Every structure is written in structure tokens, then in C-alpha cells.
Amino acid sequence: MSSPARSTRSWQALVLDMISFSEKALSYAQDLGKDEFLASQPNYDATLWNIVLIGEAASNVPATITDPHPEISWREIVGTRHHLVHGYFRIDQDIVWDIVGNHLHNLLPQLYALVETSVHESSSSI
């Protein structure tokens, strides 16, 4: 995914950031239907920003972590970030709603499992 020189943060910190950004994005859409969410400019904008940040963090997780964990859609996450940042005038609101309504809910357990595995591996090697 990226070279280690791109980020001085540990991969665990980056994954924890991804979790935090995902939870924030979900909270901005919580209790809102699709039409309400899309009409709420502050919630929509905040959600987009956090999706961008998820992708930015993911782009800095090293291949030594991403390659053994294909259950996490690393390339799609980073690709979504690139699309939002560089193709902002072509953002499909249905896709944003799908990310919030489906993909982030699926991503969070995968990220939690990755962090949990890391914690268990660290404690068993002590």
C-alpha cells in the first residue's frame, strides 16, 4: 500500500484512527434517513471528510499488514479517498449513503479484529 517513510505513526495507531473516523461518520448519519442525511449539509460534509480520513489512514498502513488481511478492502478504501479528494465534482450521493449505511458497518468489526489480533500477538510474545 505505502512506503514506511510516509507515516511515522504505527500501523496500530493508523487502524485506531480508521476506527475513530468510521465511528464519527456513522454518528453523523445516525437516526437520519437517506434524504435527511443528504439534505443535512453539515452532517454530509463531516461524513465525507471522515471517509477521506479513513482512506488517508489506510493508505499509510504498510503492506506487511494489508497483504495478510484481504478481508479488509484496503484498495477500495484508498480509492474512495482519492475519488472524493480528486473527483469531488463527481461524488455520487448514493455511493456515500451506501458507504455509511453498509460498508462502514462491515469495516468496523474487521478493524477491531485486526487490532485485537495485534494485542494478543504482542502479549503472547512477551
VOMI-620861 format. One line per 8 residues: number of its first residue (from 0); their letters; for each residue x, y, z of N, C-alpha, C, O. Coordinates in steps of 0.001 Angstrom, whole numbers. Layout:
N
NUM) a) X/Y/Z/X/Y/Z/X/Y/Z/X/Y/Z | ...
This chain:
126
0) mssparst) 813/-1192/0/0/0/0/860/1260/0/652/2164/-810 | 1819/1312/908/2609/2539/1008/3987/2224/1538/4246/1128/2034 | 4860/3194/1426/6198/3019/1972/6186/3431/3430/5435/4330/3806 | 7010/2787/4271/7026/3122/5687/7388/4580/5954/7027/5113/7003 | 8085/5231/5043/8506/6615/5260/7340/7602/5194/7482/8746/5627 | 6213/7191/4674/5078/8107/4519/4465/8501/5857/3919/9597/5983 | 4543/7649/6833/3924/7948/8118/4847/7493/9239/5447/6420/9174 | 4949/8314/10252/5754/7936/11405/4894/7253/12467/5408/6820/13498
8) rswqalvl) 3607/7157/12221/2701/6517/13181/2720/5011/12984/2927/4527/11872 | 2510/4286/14045/2450/2831/13940/1192/2433/13172/218/3183/13109 | 1239/1249/12599/65/787/11858/-1121/628/12796/-2265/839/12395 | -849/252/14060/-1948/121/15014/-2631/1465/15247/-3857/1534/15326 | -1839/2535/15358/-2412/3873/15542/-3232/4271/14324/-4290/4885/14465 | -2760/3929/13134/-3498/4245/11911/-4827/3490/11862/-5847/4052/11463 | -4814/2234/12263/-6054/1451/12267/-7007/1994/13341/-8217/2055/13122 | -6472/2381/14482/-7326/3011/15504/-7918/4320/14988/-9062/4646/15302
16) dmisfsek) -7156/5066/14205/-7696/6270/13562/-8838/5897/12619/-9878/6557/12608 | -8647/4852/11838/-9695/4414/10917/-10967/4061/11675/-12073/4361/11226 | -10801/3426/12820/-11957/3088/13659/-12645/4367/14134/-13866/4493/14036 | -11872/5299/14641/-12434/6557/15139/-13159/7322/14036/-14268/7813/14248 | -12543/7426/12867/-13166/8144/11751/-14444/7439/11294/-15427/8093/10945 | -14427/6114/11295/-15623/5351/10908/-16756/5597/11893/-17902/5814/11497 | -16429/5563/13174/-17451/5799/14195/-18020/7217/14090/-19223/7418/14255 | -17160/8191/13818/-17640/9563/13639/-18585/9657/12448/-19668/10232/12547
24) alsyaqdl) -18163/9084/11317/-19002/9138/10117/-20360/8503/10378/-21390/9035/9964 | -20361/7370/11065/-21627/6714/11385/-22480/7570/12314/-23703/7602/12179 | -21847/8258/13249/-22612/9081/14191/-23280/10259/13484/-24361/10686/13888 | -22654/10785/12442/-23242/11919/11725/-24490/11517/10944/-25341/12358/10656 | -24599/10253/10609/-25759/9773/9856/-26774/9066/10750/-27857/8696/10298 | -26423/8886/11998/-27277/8148/12923/-28655/8789/13022/-28791/10008/13126 | -29658/7947/12987/-31058/8365/13117/-31550/9229/11961/-32615/9837/12059 | -30795/9293/10874/-31229/10043/9702/-31527/9077/8564/-30783/8124/8331
32) gkdeflas) -32602/9328/7873/-32871/8602/6646/-31988/9172/5548/-31323/10191/5734 | -31988/8512/4419/-31131/8941/3320/-31400/10392/2919/-30464/11183/2803 | -32654/10742/2707/-32979/12105/2265/-32587/13140/3308/-32065/14202/2966 | -32836/12836/4584/-32439/13766/5659/-30925/13933/5704/-30413/15043/5843 | -30225/12821/5584/-28764/12858/5621/-28211/13697/4477/-27359/14558/4692 | -28689/13452/3274/-28184/14179/2111/-28549/15659/2164/-27830/16496/1617 | -29658/15985/2818/-30080/17379/2933/-29365/18117/4058/-29339/19348/4078 | -28789/17375/4987/-28099/17988/6125/-26645/18247/5739/-25782/17390/5927
40) qpnydatl) -26386/19417/5207/-25055/19728/4687/-23942/19536/5718/-22908/18961/5379 | -24111/19999/6974/-23023/19777/7947/-22755/18292/8195/-21599/17880/8282 | -23809/17492/8307/-23625/16060/8547/-22998/15381/7333/-22100/14550/7464 | -23481/15744/6164/-22956/15168/4929/-21482/15524/4760/-20656/14654/4482 | -21156/16807/4930/-19766/17250/4773/-18843/16595/5796/-17738/16171/5458 | -19292/16514/7037/-18478/15888/8077/-18257/14408/7771/-17175/13871/8004 | -19280/13765/7253/-19161/12354/6886/-18161/12177/5754/-17301/11298/5810 | -18274/13016/4726/-17318/12937/3618/-15894/13109/4119/-15001/12354/3734
48) wnivlige) -15679/14093/4971/-14336/14348/5493/-13800/13119/6226/-12637/12757/6054 | -14626/12484/7031/-14162/11315/7770/-13915/10123/6862/-13029/9315/7139 | -14677/9995/5785/-14396/8939/4808/-13051/9195/4142/-12285/8261/3908 | -12760/10455/3838/-11450/10818/3283/-10350/10443/4267/-9329/9879/3873 | -10550/10753/5545/-9535/10451/6559/-9338/8947/6744/-8221/8495/6996 | -10400/8180/6622/-10278/6721/6679/-9335/6251/5577/-8436/5443/5808 | -9561/6772/4379/-8716/6396/3242/-7282/6855/3393/-6351/6147/3008 | -7102/8039/3954/-5743/8550/4165/-4997/7667/5165/-3839/7314/4938
56) aasnvpat) -5645/7313/6255/-5011/6429/7237/-4700/5069/6600/-3614/4521/6788 | -5659/4536/5850/-5465/3227/5210/-4291/3254/4237/-3572/2265/4099 | -4100/4380/3567/-3009/4460/2586/-1638/4418/3244/-633/4193/2570 | -1589/4630/4539/-317/4617/5262/-73/3326/6039/988/3156/6639 | -1041/2421/6031/-839/1123/6678/76/310/5768/-211/168/4579 | 1160/-219/6300/2135/-915/5448/1595/-2219/4856/703/-2860/5412 | 2162/-2580/3725/1770/-3805/3026/1974/-5044/3884/1286/-6046/3687 | 2896/-5000/4826/3101/-6151/5717/1862/-6413/6568/1695/-7508/7105
64) itdphpei) 1006/-5425/6691/-259/-5584/7423/-1413/-5784/6445/-2252/-6660/6655 | -1466/-4990/5388/-2605/-5069/4472/-2634/-6377/3682/-3701/-6962/3495 | -1481/-6834/3222/-1446/-8040/2384/-2016/-9277/3089/-2769/-10028/2469 | -1682/-9513/4365/-2250/-10693/5029/-3711/-10517/5469/-4296/-11430/6053 | -4293/-9356/5193/-5668/-9097/5624/-6526/-8621/4456/-7002/-7486/4440 | -6719/-9523/3465/-7523/-9150/2291/-9011/-9013/2608/-9777/-8507/1787 | -9423/-9461/3795/-10827/-9293/4181/-11195/-7820/4322/-12371/-7460/4275 | -10189/-6978/4493/-10392/-5534/4545/-10103/-4991/3146/-9048/-5269/2574
72) swreivgt) -11009/-4243/2615/-10903/-3737/1234/-9989/-2523/1172/-10441/-1413/890 | -8704/-2734/1434/-7742/-1647/1521/-7729/-784/264/-7805/442/345 | -7632/-1428/-893/-7545/-677/-2156/-8803/149/-2417/-8724/1288/-2878 | -9952/-430/-2120/-11206/297/-2323/-11318/1477/-1364/-11818/2539/-1737 | -10859/1294/-145/-10900/2370/845/-10021/3523/383/-10440/4680/410 | -8808/3208/-38/-7888/4240/-518/-8415/4849/-1817/-8327/6061/-2012 | -8954/4028/-2693/-9517/4518/-3947/-10688/5463/-3727/-10844/6445/-4453 | -11504/5171/-2734/-12617/6060/-2401/-12094/7403/-1936/-12634/8444/-2310
80) rhhlvhgy) -11054/7393/-1129/-10436/8636/-668/-9954/9461/-1863/-10199/10665/-1941 | -9271/8799/-2785/-8757/9503/-3964/-9900/10094/-4794/-9815/11226/-5269 | -10955/9321/-4957/-12097/9798/-5737/-12748/11015/-5082/-13084/11985/-5761 | -12921/10960/-3775/-13552/12088/-3077/-12692/13339/-3135/-13206/14446/-3292 | -11392/13163/-3011/-10492/14321/-2996/-10288/14882/-4399/-10306/16099/-4590 | -10094/14010/-5374/-9724/14477/-6705/-10899/14551/-7683/-10807/15209/-8719 | -11976/13888/-7358/-13134/13906/-8255/-14358/14444/-7559/-15477/13995/-7804 | -14139/15416/-6684/-15197/15925/-5811/-16455/16343/-6564/-17553/16257/-6014
88) fridqdiv) -16320/16789/-7799/-17482/17247/-8553/-18275/16087/-9141/-19322/16288/-9757 | -17765/14857/-8944/-18454/13666/-9451/-18855/12734/-8318/-18988/11530/-8538 | -19049/13250/-7132/-19402/12397/-5996/-20849/11937/-6157/-21763/12746/-6318 | -21028/10643/-6110/-22356/10045/-6202/-22911/9913/-4784/-22390/9145/-3974 | -23966/10663/-4492/-24518/10662/-3145/-25065/9294/-2752/-25064/8951/-1570 | -25530/8514/-3714/-25998/7162/-3406/-24848/6291/-2899/-25036/5462/-2010 | -23663/6485/-3469/-22498/5720/-3026/-22093/6146/-1618/-21752/5304/-788 | -22130/7438/-1350/-21811/7916/3/-22789/7303/996/-22380/6835/2059
96) wdivgnhl) -24054/7302/669/-25060/6716/1569/-24798/5223/1763/-24946/4711/2872 | -24412/4522/702/-24103/3098/793/-22879/2860/1684/-22850/1906/2462 | -21887/3716/1567/-20700/3598/2426/-21109/3710/3887/-20698/2903/4721 | -21917/4713/4189/-22340/4936/5577/-23297/3840/6037/-23184/3343/7157 | -24224/3472/5184/-25242/2508/5590/-24785/1067/5618/-25355/247/6339 | -23762/746/4840/-23344/-655/4730/-21859/-877/4991/-21484/-1640/5881 | -21034/-217/4222/-19609/-528/4240/-18931/-225/5575/-18119/-1020/6048 | -19249/899/6177/-18601/1214/7459/-19034/245/8557/-18242/-102/9433
104) hnllpqly) -20286/-187/8507/-20761/-1170/9495/-20021/-2496/9344/-19788/-3200/10327 | -19659/-2827/8126/-18901/-4058/7876/-17420/-3877/8177/-16754/-4809/8628 | -16911/-2684/7929/-15490/-2415/8128/-15103/-2412/9608/-14058/-2946/9979 | -15929/-1822/10437/-15565/-1681/11854/-15211/-3003/12538/-14171/-3069/13193 | -16019/-4055/12420/-15628/-5319/13069/-14307/-5872/12537/-13542/-6483/13283 | -14042/-5658/11251/-12779/-6123/10677/-11596/-5369/11275/-10561/-5964/11574 | -11752/-4066/11446/-10683/-3260/12034/-10482/-3615/13500/-9346/-3731/13962 | -11577/-3789/14234/-11473/-4192/15641/-10757/-5535/15759/-9921/-5720/16644
112) alvetsvh) -11080/-6461/14881/-10439/-7782/14916/-8950/-7671/14628/-8145/-8367/15247 | -8581/-6811/13702/-7167/-6617/13375/-6405/-6076/14577/-5311/-6546/14886 | -6975/-5100/15247/-6334/-4533/16436/-6281/-5571/17556/-5268/-5697/18244 | -7347/-6293/17732/-7404/-7315/18782/-6361/-8409/18537/-5699/-8853/19475 | -6215/-8836/17304/-5197/-9827/16957/-3815/-9310/17287/-2973/-10043/17805 | -3585/-8043/16985/-2292/-7418/17260/-2005/-7407/18754/-880/-7683/19172 | -3005/-7094/19557/-2834/-7050/21010/-2494/-8431/21546/-1611/-8580/22390 | -3209/-9449/21046/-2934/-10823/21502/-1556/-11288/21081/-868/-11953/21856
120) essssi) -1139/-10955/19873/197/-11350/19414/1276/-10656/20222/2304/-11263/20522 | 1065/-9400/20579/2048/-8650/21375/2166/-9226/22765/3271/-9371/23289 | 1031/-9558/23373/1088/-10045/24753/1622/-11471/24824/2214/-11853/25834 | 1425/-12269/23769/1935/-13644/23803/3441/-13702/23502/4088/-14715/23767 | 3988/-12631/22956/5427/-12630/22657/6240/-12034/23784/7461/-11921/23670 | 5595/-11652/24867/6309/-11045/25996/6822/-12122/26917/7452/-11819/27930
